[in-house]
Amino acid sequence: MRFGPGLLVTAAFIGPGTITTASVAGANFGFALIWTLLFSVIATILLQSMAARLGVATGQDLAQALRAHIKTPYLKALATFLVISAIGVGSAAYEAGNLSGASMGLVGIFPEIGAQIWTPLIAICSALLLYSGKHKVVENALILLVILMSLVFISTLIMAAPPLSKVVAGFIPSMPSGSLTTVLALIGTTIVPYNLFLHSGVLAAQDHSKSDKDTIMKQTNLDTGLSITLGGVITLAILSTASVAFYGTDAGKISAANMAVQLEPLLGEAAHYFFAIGLFAAGLTSAITAPLAGAYAVCGMLGWKNEMSNTRFKSVAITILVFGALVASLGLDPVAVIIFAQAANGLLLPIITAYLVWLVNQKAVMGKYTNSTLLNLIILPVLLLIFSLSCYKLTGLLF
C-alpha cells in the first residue's frame, strides 16, 4: 500500500487556517472539542470516498458530472455560477492566506529574510511545479511535504506530552460555553467542498479502462481512509499541543503566525523551529492544492479538458496562484472577496454534497458501485450537519 491521491486532500485541508482553528480550539477549550475533530474526519472520509469512487467509476470529476447530469439550462447556469464563485474565486481568495502562512513559517526559521521576499519566491516555485503539468511530480512533492508536516507536528505533540486521560476524555461529546463557533470552524476547516472536486478530478484523470476497478476501489478507499485519518492526527497534535501550552493561561490571541514563538517557554527553542517548519509545509501544500482544485472545478463546469498538461487548465491554476501572490505580497485586503466566496460556499456545500450523494446512488451513472443502504443511513446526519453549518455561515455573513 502506498499513499496516493487521498494525501492531496490532506495536503489541501491542513493549511494555515486549520492550524489557527485547531490552536484556538486547544487554547480556549482544552481537549474538550476533540470529538468534533473525530466527527469531521469520519464525515470527510465518507464524502471524499464517494467523490473518489465517482471519478474511478465514471471517468468524470464532480464538476464534469454536474455539467453532464443537470439538464435544465437555468439550473446548469446556476450550478456553474456557484461552483466558479465558491471554488474558483474562493481558491484565489484563500490562496493569499496559504502563501502568507508558508512565508511566515520560513520567516520563523530565517528571521533575517522578510516575508516580502519569501512570498514571491514560494509563489514562483509553486507556479513552476503547477506549470510543469506533470501529475506525478506534483503528487510526489505534496506527499513529501505532508510527511514532513506529519513528522513535525507529531514530534511537537510528543514534546508537549499531553495527559493521555484528558485526550481520551476529549472524545466524549461536550459543548463548553461559547464553543459553538469554534466547533463549526473545526468542522468547516476539515470538510472542504473544493476537495471533492480535487479528489474526483485527480482520479478521473487516471486511465482505469484496463484496470480491475474492484481492486482500484479498494485501494482508493484505503488510501482515502489512511490519508484523511493522518490529517486528523496532525490536527489533533496541533490542538493538543495548544491545549497543553495555553489552556488556562493568559496567552493572548493565538494564531498560526505566533504559536511557534509562544511555544518556546514550554517546549524550548527547538519547538519554535519545529512549528515553523510545519507551518511552512502546511502553507505550501495548500498553496499548491488550492489552484489545482479551482482549476478542476472551473474547467469541468465550462466543459474544458481537466488535464494538468492542458493549457487552459494550467492557465486557470496559475491565475488563482497569481491572485493570491499579489494579495499576499502587496498587503491588499481580500476580505470582500473572501466574504463573497464564503457566501457562495455556504450555498454550494449542501447542494454539492446532496448532489454527490444522489449521483453515487444512480445505477445509470455508477453501475455496480452505487452506495449501499447502510452507507446512505450513515451519511444522512452528515448531510443534516452540513446544511446547518451552511445556514449558520450564511446567517453570520448576512446579518
C-alpha positions as CSV (number, residue, x, y, z in Angstrom):
1,M,0.0,0.0,0.0
2,R,1.3,3.5,-0.9
3,F,-0.3,6.8,-0.3
4,G,-1.9,8.3,-3.4
5,P,-4.5,11.0,-4.3
6,G,-6.0,10.8,-0.9
7,L,-3.0,12.5,0.5
8,L,-3.7,15.5,-1.7
9,V,-6.9,16.0,0.3
10,T,-4.8,16.0,3.5
11,A,-2.4,18.5,1.9
12,A,-5.3,20.7,1.0
13,F,-7.2,20.9,4.3
14,I,-4.2,21.1,6.6
15,G,-3.3,24.7,5.9
16,P,-2.7,27.9,8.0
17,G,-6.4,28.2,8.6
18,T,-6.6,24.7,10.1
19,I,-3.5,25.3,12.2
20,T,-5.1,28.6,13.5
21,T,-8.5,26.9,14.2
22,A,-7.0,23.9,16.0
23,S,-4.7,26.2,18.0
24,V,-7.6,28.4,19.1
25,A,-9.7,25.3,20.0
26,G,-7.0,23.9,22.2
27,A,-6.1,27.2,23.8
28,N,-9.6,28.2,24.6
29,F,-11.3,24.9,25.4
30,G,-8.5,22.4,26.2
31,F,-9.2,18.9,25.0
32,A,-13.0,19.3,25.1
33,L,-13.5,19.6,21.3
34,I,-11.5,16.6,20.2
35,W,-14.8,14.8,19.5
36,T,-15.6,17.5,16.9
37,L,-12.4,16.6,15.1
38,L,-13.3,12.9,15.2
39,F,-16.7,13.6,13.7
40,S,-15.2,15.8,11.0
41,V,-12.6,13.2,10.0
42,I,-15.3,10.5,9.7
43,A,-17.6,12.8,7.6
44,T,-14.7,13.8,5.4
45,I,-13.7,10.2,4.8
46,L,-17.3,9.3,3.8
47,L,-17.7,12.2,1.4
48,Q,-14.2,12.0,-0.2
49,S,-14.6,8.3,-0.7
50,M,-17.8,8.9,-2.7
51,A,-16.1,11.6,-4.7
52,A,-13.2,9.3,-5.4
53,R,-15.5,6.5,-6.4
54,L,-17.3,8.7,-8.8
55,G,-14.0,9.6,-10.5
56,V,-12.9,6.0,-10.8
57,A,-16.3,4.6,-11.9
58,T,-17.3,7.2,-14.4
59,G,-14.0,8.8,-15.6
60,Q,-15.6,12.2,-14.7
61,D,-14.8,14.5,-11.9
62,L,-17.6,16.1,-9.8
63,A,-17.7,19.3,-12.0
64,Q,-18.0,17.3,-15.2
65,A,-20.7,15.1,-13.6
66,L,-22.6,18.2,-12.6
67,R,-22.4,19.6,-16.1
68,A,-23.4,16.3,-17.7
69,H,-26.4,15.4,-15.5
70,I,-28.0,18.8,-14.8
71,K,-30.4,19.0,-17.8
72,T,-32.3,22.2,-17.0
73,P,-30.5,25.1,-18.6
74,Y,-31.1,27.7,-15.9
75,L,-30.1,25.2,-13.1
76,K,-26.9,24.3,-15.0
77,A,-26.2,28.1,-15.3
78,L,-26.8,28.5,-11.5
79,A,-24.6,25.5,-10.7
80,T,-21.8,26.9,-13.0
81,F,-22.0,30.3,-11.3
82,L,-21.9,28.8,-7.8
83,V,-19.1,26.4,-8.5
84,I,-16.9,29.0,-10.2
85,S,-17.7,31.6,-7.4
86,A,-17.2,29.2,-4.5
87,I,-14.4,27.1,-5.7
88,G,-12.6,29.2,-8.4
89,V,-12.9,32.6,-6.7
90,G,-12.7,31.1,-3.2
91,S,-9.5,29.3,-4.0
92,A,-8.0,32.5,-5.3
93,A,-9.1,34.4,-2.1
94,Y,-7.8,31.8,0.3
95,E,-4.5,31.4,-1.7
96,A,-3.2,34.6,-0.2
97,G,-3.5,33.0,3.3
98,N,-1.8,29.9,2.1
99,L,1.2,31.8,0.7
100,S,1.4,34.1,3.7
101,G,1.3,31.0,6.0
102,A,4.2,29.4,4.2
103,S,6.3,32.6,4.2
104,M,5.6,33.1,7.9
105,G,7.0,29.6,8.6
106,L,10.2,30.5,6.7
107,V,10.5,33.8,8.5
108,G,10.3,31.9,11.7
109,I,13.3,29.8,10.6
110,F,15.2,32.6,8.8
111,P,14.1,35.9,10.5
112,E,16.7,37.9,8.7
113,I,14.8,37.5,5.4
114,G,11.3,39.1,5.4
115,A,8.0,37.8,4.1
116,Q,8.1,40.2,1.2
117,I,11.0,38.1,-0.2
118,W,9.7,34.7,0.8
119,T,6.1,35.1,-0.6
120,P,7.0,35.7,-4.2
121,L,9.7,33.0,-4.1
122,I,7.2,30.5,-2.8
123,A,4.7,31.6,-5.4
124,I,7.2,31.2,-8.2
125,C,8.2,27.7,-7.0
126,S,4.5,26.7,-6.8
127,A,3.8,28.1,-10.2
128,L,6.7,26.2,-11.8
129,L,5.5,23.0,-10.2
130,L,2.0,23.5,-11.4
131,Y,3.1,24.7,-14.9
132,S,5.1,21.5,-15.4
133,G,1.8,19.8,-15.9
134,K,3.2,16.5,-14.6
135,H,0.8,14.9,-12.3
136,K,3.3,12.5,-10.6
137,V,5.8,15.3,-9.9
138,V,3.1,17.4,-8.2
139,E,1.7,14.4,-6.3
140,N,5.2,13.2,-5.1
141,A,6.1,16.8,-4.0
142,L,2.9,17.0,-1.9
143,I,3.4,13.6,-0.4
144,L,6.9,14.6,0.8
145,L,5.6,17.8,2.3
146,V,2.7,16.1,4.1
147,I,5.1,13.5,5.5
148,L,7.4,16.4,6.7
149,M,4.4,18.2,8.2
150,S,3.3,15.0,9.9
151,L,6.7,14.3,11.5
152,V,6.9,17.9,12.6
153,F,3.6,18.3,14.4
154,I,3.6,14.8,15.8
155,S,7.1,15.4,17.2
156,T,5.8,18.6,18.7
157,L,3.0,16.8,20.3
158,I,5.4,14.2,21.8
159,M,7.5,17.1,23.2
160,A,4.3,18.6,24.8
161,A,3.4,15.2,26.4
162,P,-0.4,15.9,27.0
163,P,-2.1,13.7,29.7
164,L,-3.5,10.7,27.8
165,S,-6.6,10.6,30.1
166,K,-7.5,14.1,29.1
167,V,-7.0,13.4,25.4
168,V,-9.3,10.3,25.7
169,A,-11.9,12.3,27.6
170,G,-12.0,14.8,24.8
171,F,-13.6,12.1,22.5
172,I,-16.7,12.3,24.7
173,P,-19.1,15.0,23.2
174,S,-19.4,18.2,25.2
175,M,-20.2,21.8,24.4
176,P,-18.3,24.2,26.7
177,S,-19.8,27.7,27.0
178,G,-19.0,29.8,24.0
179,S,-17.6,26.9,21.9
180,L,-20.3,26.7,19.1
181,T,-18.4,29.0,16.7
182,T,-15.2,27.0,17.2
183,V,-17.0,23.7,16.8
184,L,-18.4,24.8,13.5
185,A,-15.0,26.2,12.5
186,L,-13.3,22.9,13.2
187,I,-15.9,21.1,11.1
188,G,-15.8,23.7,8.3
189,T,-12.0,23.6,8.0
190,T,-12.0,19.8,7.6
191,I,-15.0,19.3,5.4
192,V,-13.9,21.4,2.5
193,P,-16.0,21.5,-0.7
194,Y,-13.2,22.1,-3.1
195,N,-11.5,18.8,-2.0
196,L,-14.5,16.9,-3.5
197,F,-13.6,18.5,-6.9
198,L,-9.8,17.9,-6.4
199,H,-10.1,14.3,-5.3
200,S,-12.6,13.2,-8.0
201,G,-10.6,15.2,-10.6
202,V,-7.3,13.5,-9.9
203,L,-8.8,10.1,-10.0
204,A,-10.9,10.8,-13.1
205,A,-7.8,11.9,-15.0
206,Q,-6.2,8.5,-14.5
207,D,-6.9,5.8,-17.1
208,H,-8.7,2.9,-15.3
209,S,-10.0,1.3,-18.5
210,K,-7.6,-1.5,-18.4
211,S,-7.6,-1.9,-14.6
212,D,-9.6,-4.1,-12.3
213,K,-12.0,-1.5,-10.9
214,D,-12.9,-3.5,-7.9
215,T,-9.2,-3.6,-6.9
216,I,-8.8,0.2,-7.7
217,M,-11.9,0.9,-5.5
218,K,-10.4,-1.0,-2.5
219,Q,-7.1,0.7,-2.9
220,T,-8.7,4.1,-3.2
221,N,-10.9,3.6,-0.1
222,L,-7.9,2.5,1.9
223,D,-5.8,5.5,0.6
224,T,-8.6,7.9,1.4
225,G,-9.2,6.5,4.9
226,L,-5.5,6.4,5.8
227,S,-4.7,9.8,4.3
228,I,-7.6,11.7,6.0
229,T,-7.0,9.9,9.3
230,L,-3.4,11.2,9.1
231,G,-4.8,14.7,8.6
232,G,-6.9,14.2,11.6
233,V,-3.9,13.1,13.7
234,I,-2.0,16.2,12.5
235,T,-4.9,18.4,13.6
236,L,-5.2,16.5,16.9
237,A,-1.5,17.1,17.5
238,I,-1.9,20.9,17.0
239,L,-5.0,21.1,19.1
240,S,-3.4,19.0,21.9
241,T,-0.1,21.0,21.9
242,A,-2.1,24.3,22.1
243,S,-4.1,22.9,25.0
244,V,-1.0,21.9,27.0
245,A,0.7,25.2,26.3
246,F,-2.1,27.7,26.6
247,Y,-5.3,26.4,28.1
248,G,-6.0,28.1,31.4
249,T,-3.3,30.7,30.8
250,D,-3.4,34.3,29.7
251,A,-1.6,33.7,26.4
252,G,-3.3,36.4,24.4
253,K,-4.5,35.9,20.9
254,I,-3.4,32.6,19.4
255,S,-2.8,32.3,15.6
256,A,-0.7,30.2,13.2
257,A,1.7,33.2,13.0
258,N,2.6,33.5,16.7
259,M,2.0,30.0,18.1
260,A,5.5,28.9,17.1
261,V,7.1,31.7,19.2
262,Q,4.6,31.2,22.1
263,L,5.5,27.5,22.5
264,E,9.1,28.4,23.4
265,P,8.6,28.9,27.2
266,L,7.0,25.4,27.5
267,L,9.0,23.3,24.9
268,G,12.2,25.2,24.4
269,E,13.7,26.9,21.3
270,A,13.5,23.6,19.2
271,A,9.7,23.7,19.3
272,H,9.7,27.1,17.7
273,Y,11.7,25.8,14.7
274,F,9.6,22.6,14.6
275,F,6.4,24.5,14.4
276,A,7.7,27.0,11.9
277,I,8.7,24.1,9.5
278,G,5.3,22.6,10.0
279,L,3.6,26.0,9.2
280,F,5.7,26.3,6.1
281,A,4.8,22.8,4.9
282,A,1.1,23.3,5.6
283,G,1.0,26.7,3.8
284,L,2.9,25.3,0.8
285,T,0.8,22.2,0.4
286,S,-2.4,24.3,0.5
287,A,-0.8,26.8,-1.9
288,I,-0.4,24.1,-4.5
289,T,-3.6,22.2,-4.0
290,A,-6.0,25.2,-3.9
291,P,-5.1,26.3,-7.5
292,L,-5.5,22.6,-8.6
293,A,-8.9,22.3,-7.0
294,G,-10.0,25.6,-8.5
295,A,-8.8,24.6,-12.0
296,Y,-10.6,21.2,-11.8
297,A,-13.9,22.9,-10.8
298,V,-13.7,25.8,-13.3
299,C,-12.6,23.7,-16.3
300,G,-15.1,21.0,-15.5
301,M,-18.0,23.4,-15.3
302,L,-17.0,25.2,-18.5
303,G,-16.5,21.9,-20.4
304,W,-12.8,22.3,-20.8
305,K,-10.3,19.5,-20.6
306,N,-9.4,18.6,-17.0
307,E,-5.8,17.6,-17.5
308,M,-2.9,19.1,-15.7
309,S,-1.0,19.3,-19.0
310,N,-3.8,21.2,-20.7
311,T,-3.1,24.9,-21.4
312,R,-6.4,26.2,-20.2
313,F,-6.2,24.1,-17.0
314,K,-2.7,25.4,-16.3
315,S,-3.9,29.0,-17.0
316,V,-6.7,28.8,-14.5
317,A,-4.4,27.3,-11.8
318,I,-1.7,29.9,-12.4
319,T,-4.3,32.8,-12.4
320,I,-5.5,31.6,-9.0
321,L,-1.9,31.4,-7.7
322,V,-1.0,34.9,-9.1
323,F,-4.1,36.5,-7.5
324,G,-3.1,35.0,-4.1
325,A,0.5,36.1,-4.5
326,L,-0.5,39.7,-5.4
327,V,-2.8,39.9,-2.3
328,A,-0.1,38.4,0.0
329,S,2.8,40.4,-1.4
330,L,1.2,43.8,-1.7
331,G,-0.7,43.6,1.6
332,L,-4.0,44.0,-0.1
333,D,-7.2,43.2,1.9
334,P,-9.0,40.2,0.4
335,V,-11.9,40.4,2.9
336,A,-14.5,41.4,0.3
337,V,-13.5,38.6,-2.0
338,I,-13.4,36.1,0.9
339,I,-16.8,37.1,2.1
340,F,-18.3,36.6,-1.4
341,A,-16.5,33.2,-1.7
342,Q,-17.8,32.2,1.8
343,A,-21.3,33.1,0.9
344,A,-21.1,31.1,-2.3
345,N,-19.6,28.2,-0.3
346,G,-22.4,28.4,2.1
347,L,-24.9,28.0,-0.7
348,L,-22.8,25.4,-2.6
349,L,-21.8,23.0,0.1
350,P,-25.2,21.5,0.9
351,I,-26.2,21.5,-2.8
352,I,-23.0,19.8,-3.9
353,T,-22.9,17.2,-1.2
354,A,-26.6,16.3,-1.7
355,Y,-26.0,16.1,-5.5
356,L,-22.9,13.9,-4.9
357,V,-24.9,11.5,-2.8
358,W,-27.6,11.5,-5.4
359,L,-25.1,10.8,-8.2
360,V,-23.5,7.8,-6.4
361,N,-26.9,6.3,-5.8
362,Q,-27.7,6.2,-9.6
363,K,-27.0,2.8,-11.2
364,A,-27.2,4.6,-14.6
365,V,-24.1,6.6,-13.5
366,M,-22.2,4.3,-11.2
367,G,-23.2,0.8,-12.3
368,K,-22.5,-1.6,-9.5
369,Y,-20.6,0.9,-7.5
370,T,-23.6,2.7,-6.0
371,N,-23.9,3.5,-2.3
372,S,-25.2,0.8,0.0
373,T,-28.3,1.4,2.1
374,L,-26.1,1.3,5.3
375,L,-23.8,4.0,3.8
376,N,-26.8,6.2,3.0
377,L,-28.1,5.9,6.5
378,I,-24.7,6.8,7.9
379,I,-24.3,9.8,5.6
380,L,-27.7,11.3,6.4
381,P,-26.7,13.0,9.7
382,V,-23.6,14.4,7.9
383,L,-25.8,16.0,5.3
384,L,-28.0,17.5,8.0
385,L,-25.0,18.9,9.8
386,I,-23.6,20.4,6.5
387,F,-27.0,22.0,5.9
388,S,-27.0,23.5,9.4
389,L,-23.4,24.6,9.0
390,S,-24.2,26.4,5.8
391,C,-27.2,28.1,7.3
392,Y,-25.1,29.3,10.2
393,K,-22.4,30.6,7.9
394,L,-24.8,32.4,5.7
395,T,-26.6,33.9,8.7
396,G,-23.3,35.2,10.1
397,L,-22.4,36.8,6.7
398,L,-25.7,38.4,6.0
399,F,-26.7,39.7,9.5
